[in-house]
């Protein structure tokens, strides 16, 4: 059984190996987080460097 590892969101190489459409579906459930980090999901492409930076940022 696989386990959830939040560190996957801080690794560009791992994110790049995941299905982008599934990631977008997941990320759209958290619009405020991505808006605050100026990551736009509506164009259907992902900038993995920006996502890993956002995933590494300290929580408020």
mmCIF file of the N, C-alpha and C atoms, coordinates in Angstrom:
data_MODEL
# 
_entry.id   MODEL 
# 
loop_
_atom_site.group_PDB 
_atom_site.id 
_atom_site.type_symbol 
_atom_site.label_atom_id 
_atom_site.label_alt_id 
_atom_site.label_comp_id 
_atom_site.label_asym_id 
_atom_site.label_entity_id 
_atom_site.label_seq_id 
_atom_site.pdbx_PDB_ins_code 
_atom_site.Cartn_x 
_atom_site.Cartn_y 
_atom_site.Cartn_z 
_atom_site.occupancy 
_atom_site.B_iso_or_equiv 
_atom_site.pdbx_formal_charge 
_atom_site.auth_seq_id 
_atom_site.auth_comp_id 
_atom_site.auth_asym_id 
_atom_site.auth_atom_id 
_atom_site.pdbx_PDB_model_num 
ATOM 1   N N  . UNK A 1 1  ? 0.842  -1.175 0.000   1.00 0.00 ? 1  UNK A N  1 
ATOM 2   C CA . UNK A 1 1  ? 0.000  0.000  0.000   1.00 0.00 ? 1  UNK A CA 1 
ATOM 3   C C  . UNK A 1 1  ? 0.888  1.238  0.000   1.00 0.00 ? 1  UNK A C  1 
ATOM 4   N N  . UNK A 1 2  ? 0.552  2.182  -0.837  1.00 0.00 ? 2  UNK A N  1 
ATOM 5   C CA . UNK A 1 2  ? 1.332  3.411  -0.878  1.00 0.00 ? 2  UNK A CA 1 
ATOM 6   C C  . UNK A 1 2  ? 0.890  4.352  0.235   1.00 0.00 ? 2  UNK A C  1 
ATOM 7   N N  . UNK A 1 3  ? 1.794  5.211  0.621   1.00 0.00 ? 3  UNK A N  1 
ATOM 8   C CA . UNK A 1 3  ? 1.522  6.174  1.684   1.00 0.00 ? 3  UNK A CA 1 
ATOM 9   C C  . UNK A 1 3  ? 1.627  7.577  1.127   1.00 0.00 ? 3  UNK A C  1 
ATOM 10  N N  . UNK A 1 4  ? 0.928  8.478  1.752   1.00 0.00 ? 4  UNK A N  1 
ATOM 11  C CA . UNK A 1 4  ? 0.999  9.890  1.374   1.00 0.00 ? 4  UNK A CA 1 
ATOM 12  C C  . UNK A 1 4  ? 2.274  10.483 1.943   1.00 0.00 ? 4  UNK A C  1 
ATOM 13  N N  . UNK A 1 5  ? 3.032  11.128 1.106   1.00 0.00 ? 5  UNK A N  1 
ATOM 14  C CA . UNK A 1 5  ? 4.245  11.790 1.546   1.00 0.00 ? 5  UNK A CA 1 
ATOM 15  C C  . UNK A 1 5  ? 4.181  13.241 1.072   1.00 0.00 ? 5  UNK A C  1 
ATOM 16  N N  . UNK A 1 6  ? 3.961  14.184 1.983   1.00 0.00 ? 6  UNK A N  1 
ATOM 17  C CA . UNK A 1 6  ? 3.834  15.588 1.566   1.00 0.00 ? 6  UNK A CA 1 
ATOM 18  C C  . UNK A 1 6  ? 5.101  16.142 0.928   1.00 0.00 ? 6  UNK A C  1 
ATOM 19  N N  . UNK A 1 7  ? 6.246  15.500 1.124   1.00 0.00 ? 7  UNK A N  1 
ATOM 20  C CA . UNK A 1 7  ? 7.491  15.980 0.526   1.00 0.00 ? 7  UNK A CA 1 
ATOM 21  C C  . UNK A 1 7  ? 7.472  15.870 -0.990  1.00 0.00 ? 7  UNK A C  1 
ATOM 22  N N  . UNK A 1 8  ? 6.550  15.080 -1.542  1.00 0.00 ? 8  UNK A N  1 
ATOM 23  C CA . UNK A 1 8  ? 6.461  14.952 -2.994  1.00 0.00 ? 8  UNK A CA 1 
ATOM 24  C C  . UNK A 1 8  ? 6.196  16.312 -3.633  1.00 0.00 ? 8  UNK A C  1 
ATOM 25  N N  . UNK A 1 9  ? 5.555  17.219 -2.923  1.00 0.00 ? 9  UNK A N  1 
ATOM 26  C CA . UNK A 1 9  ? 5.233  18.537 -3.455  1.00 0.00 ? 9  UNK A CA 1 
ATOM 27  C C  . UNK A 1 9  ? 6.399  19.516 -3.363  1.00 0.00 ? 9  UNK A C  1 
ATOM 28  N N  . UNK A 1 10 ? 7.517  19.066 -2.827  1.00 0.00 ? 10 UNK A N  1 
ATOM 29  C CA . UNK A 1 10 ? 8.697  19.922 -2.747  1.00 0.00 ? 10 UNK A CA 1 
ATOM 30  C C  . UNK A 1 10 ? 9.817  19.413 -3.655  1.00 0.00 ? 10 UNK A C  1 
ATOM 31  N N  . UNK A 1 11 ? 9.518  18.430 -4.495  1.00 0.00 ? 11 UNK A N  1 
ATOM 32  C CA . UNK A 1 11 ? 10.513 17.835 -5.374  1.00 0.00 ? 11 UNK A CA 1 
ATOM 33  C C  . UNK A 1 11 ? 10.066 17.970 -6.827  1.00 0.00 ? 11 UNK A C  1 
ATOM 34  N N  . UNK A 1 12 ? 10.757 18.790 -7.597  1.00 0.00 ? 12 UNK A N  1 
ATOM 35  C CA . UNK A 1 12 ? 10.389 19.057 -8.991  1.00 0.00 ? 12 UNK A CA 1 
ATOM 36  C C  . UNK A 1 12 ? 10.382 17.772 -9.811  1.00 0.00 ? 12 UNK A C  1 
ATOM 37  N N  . UNK A 1 13 ? 11.369 16.919 -9.628  1.00 0.00 ? 13 UNK A N  1 
ATOM 38  C CA . UNK A 1 13 ? 11.462 15.692 -10.419 1.00 0.00 ? 13 UNK A CA 1 
ATOM 39  C C  . UNK A 1 13 ? 10.304 14.742 -10.150 1.00 0.00 ? 13 UNK A C  1 
ATOM 40  N N  . UNK A 1 14 ? 9.911  14.627 -8.896  1.00 0.00 ? 14 UNK A N  1 
ATOM 41  C CA . UNK A 1 14 ? 8.784  13.744 -8.557  1.00 0.00 ? 14 UNK A CA 1 
ATOM 42  C C  . UNK A 1 14 ? 7.487  14.316 -9.117  1.00 0.00 ? 14 UNK A C  1 
ATOM 43  N N  . UNK A 1 15 ? 7.265  15.600 -8.948  1.00 0.00 ? 15 UNK A N  1 
ATOM 44  C CA . UNK A 1 15 ? 6.050  16.226 -9.490  1.00 0.00 ? 15 UNK A CA 1 
ATOM 45  C C  . UNK A 1 15 ? 5.966  16.050 -11.001 1.00 0.00 ? 15 UNK A C  1 
ATOM 46  N N  . UNK A 1 16 ? 7.089  16.197 -11.677 1.00 0.00 ? 16 UNK A N  1 
ATOM 47  C CA . UNK A 1 16 ? 7.110  16.055 -13.123 1.00 0.00 ? 16 UNK A CA 1 
ATOM 48  C C  . UNK A 1 16 ? 6.744  14.656 -13.593 1.00 0.00 ? 16 UNK A C  1 
ATOM 49  N N  . UNK A 1 17 ? 6.908  13.663 -12.734 1.00 0.00 ? 17 UNK A N  1 
ATOM 50  C CA . UNK A 1 17 ? 6.578  12.288 -13.079 1.00 0.00 ? 17 UNK A CA 1 
ATOM 51  C C  . UNK A 1 17 ? 5.126  11.928 -12.828 1.00 0.00 ? 17 UNK A C  1 
ATOM 52  N N  . UNK A 1 18 ? 4.379  12.826 -12.220 1.00 0.00 ? 18 UNK A N  1 
ATOM 53  C CA . UNK A 1 18 ? 2.972  12.569 -11.931 1.00 0.00 ? 18 UNK A CA 1 
ATOM 54  C C  . UNK A 1 18 ? 2.084  13.075 -13.054 1.00 0.00 ? 18 UNK A C  1 
ATOM 55  N N  . UNK A 1 19 ? 0.898  12.545 -13.146 1.00 0.00 ? 19 UNK A N  1 
ATOM 56  C CA . UNK A 1 19 ? -0.066 12.950 -14.174 1.00 0.00 ? 19 UNK A CA 1 
ATOM 57  C C  . UNK A 1 19 ? -0.524 14.378 -13.902 1.00 0.00 ? 19 UNK A C  1 
ATOM 58  N N  . UNK A 1 20 ? -0.215 15.276 -14.824 1.00 0.00 ? 20 UNK A N  1 
ATOM 59  C CA . UNK A 1 20 ? -0.516 16.702 -14.645 1.00 0.00 ? 20 UNK A CA 1 
ATOM 60  C C  . UNK A 1 20 ? -2.010 16.954 -14.496 1.00 0.00 ? 20 UNK A C  1 
ATOM 61  N N  . UNK A 1 21 ? -2.832 16.244 -15.245 1.00 0.00 ? 21 UNK A N  1 
ATOM 62  C CA . UNK A 1 21 ? -4.284 16.444 -15.157 1.00 0.00 ? 21 UNK A CA 1 
ATOM 63  C C  . UNK A 1 21 ? -4.803 16.080 -13.767 1.00 0.00 ? 21 UNK A C  1 
ATOM 64  N N  . UNK A 1 22 ? -4.282 14.997 -13.193 1.00 0.00 ? 22 UNK A N  1 
ATOM 65  C CA . UNK A 1 22 ? -4.702 14.611 -11.845 1.00 0.00 ? 22 UNK A CA 1 
ATOM 66  C C  . UNK A 1 22 ? -4.223 15.625 -10.809 1.00 0.00 ? 22 UNK A C  1 
ATOM 67  N N  . UNK A 1 23 ? -3.016 16.139 -10.992 1.00 0.00 ? 23 UNK A N  1 
ATOM 68  C CA . UNK A 1 23 ? -2.519 17.165 -10.077 1.00 0.00 ? 23 UNK A CA 1 
ATOM 69  C C  . UNK A 1 23 ? -3.385 18.416 -10.135 1.00 0.00 ? 23 UNK A C  1 
ATOM 70  N N  . UNK A 1 24 ? -3.762 18.822 -11.341 1.00 0.00 ? 24 UNK A N  1 
ATOM 71  C CA . UNK A 1 24 ? -4.610 20.005 -11.484 1.00 0.00 ? 24 UNK A CA 1 
ATOM 72  C C  . UNK A 1 24 ? -5.955 19.778 -10.806 1.00 0.00 ? 24 UNK A C  1 
ATOM 73  N N  . UNK A 1 25 ? -6.523 18.587 -10.948 1.00 0.00 ? 25 UNK A N  1 
ATOM 74  C CA . UNK A 1 25 ? -7.790 18.274 -10.271 1.00 0.00 ? 25 UNK A CA 1 
ATOM 75  C C  . UNK A 1 25 ? -7.630 18.395 -8.762  1.00 0.00 ? 25 UNK A C  1 
ATOM 76  N N  . UNK A 1 26 ? -6.525 17.888 -8.237  1.00 0.00 ? 26 UNK A N  1 
ATOM 77  C CA . UNK A 1 26 ? -6.258 17.981 -6.801  1.00 0.00 ? 26 UNK A CA 1 
ATOM 78  C C  . UNK A 1 26 ? -6.051 19.428 -6.384  1.00 0.00 ? 26 UNK A C  1 
ATOM 79  N N  . UNK A 1 27 ? -5.221 20.153 -7.109  1.00 0.00 ? 27 UNK A N  1 
ATOM 80  C CA . UNK A 1 27 ? -4.880 21.518 -6.743  1.00 0.00 ? 27 UNK A CA 1 
ATOM 81  C C  . UNK A 1 27 ? -6.072 22.462 -6.822  1.00 0.00 ? 27 UNK A C  1 
ATOM 82  N N  . UNK A 1 28 ? -7.007 22.188 -7.692  1.00 0.00 ? 28 UNK A N  1 
ATOM 83  C CA . UNK A 1 28 ? -8.189 23.050 -7.811  1.00 0.00 ? 28 UNK A CA 1 
ATOM 84  C C  . UNK A 1 28 ? -9.077 22.990 -6.565  1.00 0.00 ? 28 UNK A C  1 
ATOM 85  N N  . UNK A 1 29 ? -8.844 22.015 -5.716  1.00 0.00 ? 29 UNK A N  1 
ATOM 86  C CA . UNK A 1 29 ? -9.601 21.931 -4.457  1.00 0.00 ? 29 UNK A CA 1 
ATOM 87  C C  . UNK A 1 29 ? -9.064 22.916 -3.417  1.00 0.00 ? 29 UNK A C  1 
ATOM 88  N N  . UNK A 1 30 ? -7.940 23.551 -3.723  1.00 0.00 ? 30 UNK A N  1 
ATOM 89  C CA . UNK A 1 30 ? -7.309 24.488 -2.795  1.00 0.00 ? 30 UNK A CA 1 
ATOM 90  C C  . UNK A 1 30 ? -6.994 25.809 -3.509  1.00 0.00 ? 30 UNK A C  1 
ATOM 91  N N  . UNK A 1 31 ? -8.011 26.466 -4.055  1.00 0.00 ? 31 UNK A N  1 
ATOM 92  C CA . UNK A 1 31 ? -7.764 27.661 -4.882  1.00 0.00 ? 31 UNK A CA 1 
ATOM 93  C C  . UNK A 1 31 ? -7.102 28.805 -4.115  1.00 0.00 ? 31 UNK A C  1 
ATOM 94  N N  . UNK A 1 32 ? -7.467 29.000 -2.876  1.00 0.00 ? 32 UNK A N  1 
ATOM 95  C CA . UNK A 1 32 ? -6.908 30.120 -2.119  1.00 0.00 ? 32 UNK A CA 1 
ATOM 96  C C  . UNK A 1 32 ? -5.394 29.972 -1.945  1.00 0.00 ? 32 UNK A C  1 
ATOM 97  N N  . UNK A 1 33 ? -4.937 28.769 -1.653  1.00 0.00 ? 33 UNK A N  1 
ATOM 98  C CA . UNK A 1 33 ? -3.504 28.518 -1.495  1.00 0.00 ? 33 UNK A CA 1 
ATOM 99  C C  . UNK A 1 33 ? -2.748 28.893 -2.766  1.00 0.00 ? 33 UNK A C  1 
ATOM 100 N N  . UNK A 1 34 ? -3.255 28.440 -3.905  1.00 0.00 ? 34 UNK A N  1 
ATOM 101 C CA . UNK A 1 34 ? -2.561 28.692 -5.166  1.00 0.00 ? 34 UNK A CA 1 
ATOM 102 C C  . UNK A 1 34 ? -2.675 30.147 -5.601  1.00 0.00 ? 34 UNK A C  1 
ATOM 103 N N  . UNK A 1 35 ? -3.791 30.783 -5.275  1.00 0.00 ? 35 UNK A N  1 
ATOM 104 C CA . UNK A 1 35 ? -3.916 32.224 -5.553  1.00 0.00 ? 35 UNK A CA 1 
ATOM 105 C C  . UNK A 1 35 ? -2.909 33.012 -4.732  1.00 0.00 ? 35 UNK A C  1 
ATOM 106 N N  . UNK A 1 36 ? -2.763 32.660 -3.461  1.00 0.00 ? 36 UNK A N  1 
ATOM 107 C CA . UNK A 1 36 ? -1.820 33.366 -2.592  1.00 0.00 ? 36 UNK A CA 1 
ATOM 108 C C  . UNK A 1 36 ? -0.386 33.225 -3.085  1.00 0.00 ? 36 UNK A C  1 
ATOM 109 N N  . UNK A 1 37 ? -0.081 32.123 -3.741  1.00 0.00 ? 37 UNK A N  1 
ATOM 110 C CA . UNK A 1 37 ? 1.267  31.886 -4.258  1.00 0.00 ? 37 UNK A CA 1 
ATOM 111 C C  . UNK A 1 37 ? 1.384  32.228 -5.738  1.00 0.00 ? 37 UNK A C  1 
ATOM 112 N N  . UNK A 1 38 ? 0.343  32.881 -6.258  1.00 0.00 ? 38 UNK A N  1 
ATOM 113 C CA . UNK A 1 38 ? 0.311  33.335 -7.652  1.00 0.00 ? 38 UNK A CA 1 
ATOM 114 C C  . UNK A 1 38 ? 0.591  32.210 -8.643  1.00 0.00 ? 38 UNK A C  1 
ATOM 115 N N  . UNK A 1 39 ? -0.028 31.060 -8.390  1.00 0.00 ? 39 UNK A N  1 
ATOM 116 C CA . UNK A 1 39 ? 0.066  29.912 -9.288  1.00 0.00 ? 39 UNK A CA 1 
ATOM 117 C C  . UNK A 1 39 ? -1.276 29.770 -9.970  1.00 0.00 ? 39 UNK A C  1 
ATOM 118 N N  . UNK A 1 40 ? -1.269 29.880 -11.285 1.00 0.00 ? 40 UNK A N  1 
ATOM 119 C CA . UNK A 1 40 ? -2.502 29.840 -12.061 1.00 0.00 ? 40 UNK A CA 1 
ATOM 120 C C  . UNK A 1 40 ? -2.716 28.437 -12.627 1.00 0.00 ? 40 UNK A C  1 
ATOM 121 N N  . UNK A 1 41 ? -3.883 27.868 -12.343 1.00 0.00 ? 41 UNK A N  1 
ATOM 122 C CA . UNK A 1 41 ? -4.189 26.502 -12.777 1.00 0.00 ? 41 UNK A CA 1 
ATOM 123 C C  . UNK A 1 41 ? -5.120 26.462 -13.975 1.00 0.00 ? 41 UNK A C  1 
ATOM 124 N N  . UNK A 1 42 ? -5.716 27.591 -14.321 1.00 0.00 ? 42 UNK A N  1 
ATOM 125 C CA . UNK A 1 42 ? -6.754 27.589 -15.347 1.00 0.00 ? 42 UNK A CA 1 
ATOM 126 C C  . UNK A 1 42 ? -6.229 27.339 -16.754 1.00 0.00 ? 42 UNK A C  1 
ATOM 127 N N  . UNK A 1 43 ? -4.937 27.514 -17.005 1.00 0.00 ? 43 UNK A N  1 
ATOM 128 C CA . UNK A 1 43 ? -4.429 27.317 -18.359 1.00 0.00 ? 43 UNK A CA 1 
ATOM 129 C C  . UNK A 1 43 ? -4.078 25.859 -18.653 1.00 0.00 ? 43 UNK A C  1 
ATOM 130 N N  . UNK A 1 44 ? -4.194 24.979 -17.660 1.00 0.00 ? 44 UNK A N  1 
ATOM 131 C CA . UNK A 1 44 ? -3.965 23.550 -17.871 1.00 0.00 ? 44 UNK A CA 1 
ATOM 132 C C  . UNK A 1 44 ? -2.508 23.125 -17.853 1.00 0.00 ? 44 UNK A C  1 
ATOM 133 N N  . UNK A 1 45 ? -1.611 24.044 -17.544 1.00 0.00 ? 45 UNK A N  1 
ATOM 134 C CA . UNK A 1 45 ? -0.201 23.687 -17.422 1.00 0.00 ? 45 UNK A CA 1 
ATOM 135 C C  . UNK A 1 45 ? 0.266  24.008 -16.010 1.00 0.00 ? 45 UNK A C  1 
ATOM 136 N N  . UNK A 1 46 ? 1.317  23.343 -15.597 1.00 0.00 ? 46 UNK A N  1 
ATOM 137 C CA . UNK A 1 46 ? 1.834  23.541 -14.248 1.00 0.00 ? 46 UNK A CA 1 
ATOM 138 C C  . UNK A 1 46 ? 3.295  23.966 -14.292 1.00 0.00 ? 46 UNK A C  1 
ATOM 139 N N  . UNK A 1 47 ? 3.639  24.910 -13.444 1.00 0.00 ? 47 UNK A N  1 
ATOM 140 C CA . UNK A 1 47 ? 5.016  25.321 -13.272 1.00 0.00 ? 47 UNK A CA 1 
ATOM 141 C C  . UNK A 1 47 ? 5.502  24.632 -11.996 1.00 0.00 ? 47 UNK A C  1 
ATOM 142 N N  . UNK A 1 48 ? 6.211  23.517 -12.173 1.00 0.00 ? 48 UNK A N  1 
ATOM 143 C CA . UNK A 1 48 ? 6.602  22.705 -11.024 1.00 0.00 ? 48 UNK A CA 1 
ATOM 144 C C  . UNK A 1 48 ? 7.562  23.433 -10.085 1.00 0.00 ? 48 UNK A C  1 
ATOM 145 N N  . UNK A 1 49 ? 8.369  24.326 -10.609 1.00 0.00 ? 49 UNK A N  1 
ATOM 146 C CA . UNK A 1 49 ? 9.281  25.081 -9.738  1.00 0.00 ? 49 UNK A CA 1 
ATOM 147 C C  . UNK A 1 49 ? 8.493  25.970 -8.785  1.00 0.00 ? 49 UNK A C  1 
ATOM 148 N N  . UNK A 1 50 ? 7.469  26.655 -9.289  1.00 0.00 ? 50 UNK A N  1 
ATOM 149 C CA . UNK A 1 50 ? 6.642  27.508 -8.423  1.00 0.00 ? 50 UNK A CA 1 
ATOM 150 C C  . UNK A 1 50 ? 5.864  26.669 -7.414  1.00 0.00 ? 50 UNK A C  1 
ATOM 151 N N  . UNK A 1 51 ? 5.402  25.522 -7.825  1.00 0.00 ? 51 UNK A N  1 
ATOM 152 C CA . UNK A 1 51 ? 4.637  24.658 -6.917  1.00 0.00 ? 51 UNK A CA 1 
ATOM 153 C C  . UNK A 1 51 ? 5.534  24.145 -5.800  1.00 0.00 ? 51 UNK A C  1 
ATOM 154 N N  . UNK A 1 52 ? 6.766  23.743 -6.130  1.00 0.00 ? 52 UNK A N  1 
ATOM 155 C CA . UNK A 1 52 ? 7.650  23.252 -5.080  1.00 0.00 ? 52 UNK A CA 1 
ATOM 156 C C  . UNK A 1 52 ? 8.038  24.373 -4.120  1.00 0.00 ? 52 UNK A C  1 
ATOM 157 N N  . UNK A 1 53 ? 8.197  25.592 -4.636  1.00 0.00 ? 53 UNK A N  1 
ATOM 158 C CA . UNK A 1 53 ? 8.468  26.732 -3.747  1.00 0.00 ? 53 UNK A CA 1 
ATOM 159 C C  . UNK A 1 53 ? 7.301  26.966 -2.802  1.00 0.00 ? 53 UNK A C  1 
ATOM 160 N N  . UNK A 1 54 ? 6.084  26.891 -3.329  1.00 0.00 ? 54 UNK A N  1 
ATOM 161 C CA . UNK A 1 54 ? 4.895  27.087 -2.500  1.00 0.00 ? 54 UNK A CA 1 
ATOM 162 C C  . UNK A 1 54 ? 4.774  25.969 -1.467  1.00 0.00 ? 54 UNK A C  1 
ATOM 163 N N  . UNK A 1 55 ? 5.086  24.747 -1.870  1.00 0.00 ? 55 UNK A N  1 
ATOM 164 C CA . UNK A 1 55 ? 5.019  23.601 -0.947  1.00 0.00 ? 55 UNK A CA 1 
ATOM 165 C C  . UNK A 1 55 ? 6.071  23.664 0.139   1.00 0.00 ? 55 UNK A C  1 
ATOM 166 N N  . UNK A 1 56 ? 7.144  24.379 -0.132  1.00 0.00 ? 56 UNK A N  1 
ATOM 167 C CA . UNK A 1 56 ? 8.231  24.503 0.851   1.00 0.00 ? 56 UNK A CA 1 
ATOM 168 C C  . UNK A 1 56 ? 8.053  25.704 1.773   1.00 0.00 ? 56 UNK A C  1 
ATOM 169 N N  . UNK A 1 57 ? 7.126  26.585 1.431   1.00 0.00 ? 57 UNK A N  1 
ATOM 170 C CA . UNK A 1 57 ? 6.954  27.794 2.236   1.00 0.00 ? 57 UNK A CA 1 
ATOM 171 C C  . UNK A 1 57 ? 6.343  27.444 3.595   1.00 0.00 ? 57 UNK A C  1 
ATOM 172 N N  . UNK A 1 58 ? 6.726  28.189 4.620   1.00 0.00 ? 58 UNK A N  1 
ATOM 173 C CA . UNK A 1 58 ? 6.186  27.929 5.964   1.00 0.00 ? 58 UNK A CA 1 
ATOM 174 C C  . UNK A 1 58 ? 4.690  28.222 6.006   1.00 0.00 ? 58 UNK A C  1 
ATOM 175 N N  . UNK A 1 59 ? 3.987  27.424 6.777   1.00 0.00 ? 59 UNK A N  1 
ATOM 176 C CA . UNK A 1 59 ? 2.556  27.618 6.931   1.00 0.00 ? 59 UNK A CA 1 
ATOM 177 C C  . UNK A 1 59 ? 2.291  28.761 7.892   1.00 0.00 ? 59 UNK A C  1 
ATOM 178 N N  . UNK A 1 60 ? 1.285  29.529 7.599   1.00 0.00 ? 60 UNK A N  1 
ATOM 179 C CA . UNK A 1 60 ? 0.930  30.674 8.465   1.00 0.00 ? 60 UNK A CA 1 
ATOM 180 C C  . UNK A 1 60 ? 0.011  30.229 9.569   1.00 0.00 ? 60 UNK A C  1 
# 
